[in-house]
Amino acid sequence: MKKIFNYKFTMLLIIILSMSACNEDFLEEANPNEISTDSYWKTLGDLESGLVAVYNAFKDGNTFAIVDETKRSDLAWPGYGRPTTSDVYYLQTFNDASGTANGKWKQLYKGIFRANQVIVATDNLMPTFNATQKAEAGFVKAQARFLRGLFYFYLYNGFNEGNVPLVTEVPENEADFYQPISPAADVKAFYLADLEYAESNLPIEWKENRDLGRITAGAATAVLGKSYLYEADYATAATYFTKVATQYNYSLAPNIGSNFTTMDEFNQESILEVSYSLAYKPEINPYSSQQTSSTMNFMMSPVGGWRVIYPANWLVMEYKNEIPDTTDPRNTITEEDGVTTRPRKYSLRTSYSIALADDRDLPYYGAEAAQKAPFNNLETAYWRKYTNWDIAEDEKDISSSFPRSGVNIRLIRLADVYLMLAECLIEGGINDGGVEQATRLVNLVRRRSAVQLLGADGTGDFPLNDHNNITYDANSLMAHIMHVERPLELSAEGNAIRALDLRRWGKTKERFTELSLRRYSVEDYKFTNLDGTSGTRWGGLLVEDPLITPNVNLNEFVQPAQNYIESEHAYWPIPNSETIANPNL
C-alpha cells in the first residue's frame, strides 16, 4: 500500500490547508509541510491541523466520483455524442485498470492514513492536556473516527464485496504499508465501531459559526442507518433513521432548490455536506486537488461547461410527467404583465433539478433555458444540480480560465432519510402494515415540491391538497419509491446512491434490460431569442409516445444490459495499482 499513500512513514503527511471540507475559518491553520512526526504532534493545534488534512481528503472529488458513479447507474447518458459512446462506466466494461476505481481507492486510503495519524496522536497527547484541552481533543478524535469510518463504509460498499485491506494504525515501517485483504465482516465491524464512537462523542450541533461544516452526531447516525439498510436490516436501520428525523432538529428546506446550488448551503435539511469556495490559491496548479473549489459545475453545465453527463431519457420523462398540485399557490405563475396567470408547466422538483427547453417558469443563467443552452444533437435536458445557473450567466463568469465552483455537495439530507425510513417501514415492500406511515413520509417530501400527493383525495396529513387517488400496498409503494421518488428527489446526489440502491434491491441487470426496451422521439421547440429573433431548438423536446415513430438514436442501456455481469460490475474491483504494489494480495 506504500504506492497508494506515497508518504514516508517518518514524515508527516502534507497538510493541504488550501482545500476545504468545512468552513474557511476552520481551515486557517499553519501548514506544517513535511515536518517530522517526532517534532510535529505536540499540541492541540497540531491535532486541529492534522484534522484539517483529513477533511481535505474527504472533500476531494475522487472520494465520491459523482459523475462516473452516476453513469454506472440507470440515471445518465454519458455526455455529448449520441448515439455512440465509449464510456466504460456507462457501458459496464470498466475493470481494475479503470481510472475512477483507482482514483477513488487511492483517495479513500489517503483519508484513512491521515485519520489514523490524528487518532493515534490524539491518544498519545491526551494525558498531557488539561480538562478543557481534553474536551477539545476529544472532539478532534471523534471527527477523525467518523471520517475514517465513512471512508471504510465507502470502501466496504464500493469495492470487492467489502473485502478490502484494513489499515488501523500509522505505518511504522515499510512492511506496514502492505496489508492483506480483510474479510468483509471485519471491515464492517471496524467502521461500525468508528461511527458508533462518533455518534456518542460528537455534538448535535457546533455553536460557533467558524465551525460550520464540521461533522455532527446526526451525520454519524444517518450513516449508521444507511449501513444497516444496505444489509436489509430494516428494523435496526429504522431505529437510526427515526433518531435522525426526530432528535437532531433537522427539517426539510421549504425550497427544494436550496439543496443544489450555493443558495442556502448548510441549511436545516443538510446532514452531511462538503464545503467548497471560490477562494483561489495562485501558487497551486488550478487543476490540483489542493484548490478549494469544485469542478462539478463544468461537468454538468452546457452553458460554459463540458456537459459530460445528461439525465437518462426515462428520468427526463419522469420529471416531465410529474403532476403539480393545483391547490398549491406556488404552482400558479403570473406573467410579465402582472395580471395574467397560468399553471406552472413542470413541478418545482423538476425545474430545480434539470433544465428543459420549454420550461419558462424558472430562469436559467439569467434567461429562459432555450435561450441559453444548445438543446441539440439529441440533448433534451441538462442537470441544474451542482451548477451556478442561479448566480451567473455562464459558468465561465465564475472562472474564465479553468473549472471552479463554490457549490457544496450535499451527501446526505433529510429527504433521503425520510425515503429510507419509509422503505424500512414497509420492509422493502412486504409489510402492508407500514404503508400508512410510509406514505406520510413520502408525501412530506412530495409536498415540499408542491406535487400531487399519494393516496386518495381528502386523506392523510394534507387532505386539502391534490392526491393521485391510487391505493398503495407495500409492494406498489416500494415500486414507487424505487422508480419514481428516490430517483426524482436524489438524482446524481451523494456517494453512488442510485448505483447502491439498484444493487441492494437486486435490480441492476433487470433495470438496464427494462430501460433498453423503451423508445423515444423528439420534437422541435420554437422560442424567441434574447435579441428578439425567432429560434428553434431542433429535436429539443423529448417525447415517449407509441403513436410517434421512435428515433433509434435515442435508445439507451442496450449495451449496459448486455454487458452487465453482477460478479464483475456490482462492485468496483480492487484496482491494479494496489494489486501490483501490494505483495500481500
Summary of the structure (lengths in Angstrom):
residues: 585
radius of gyration: 24.1
end to end distance: 10.1
largest distance: 77.4
contacts: 2002
relative contact order: 0.13
helix: 47%
strand: 10%
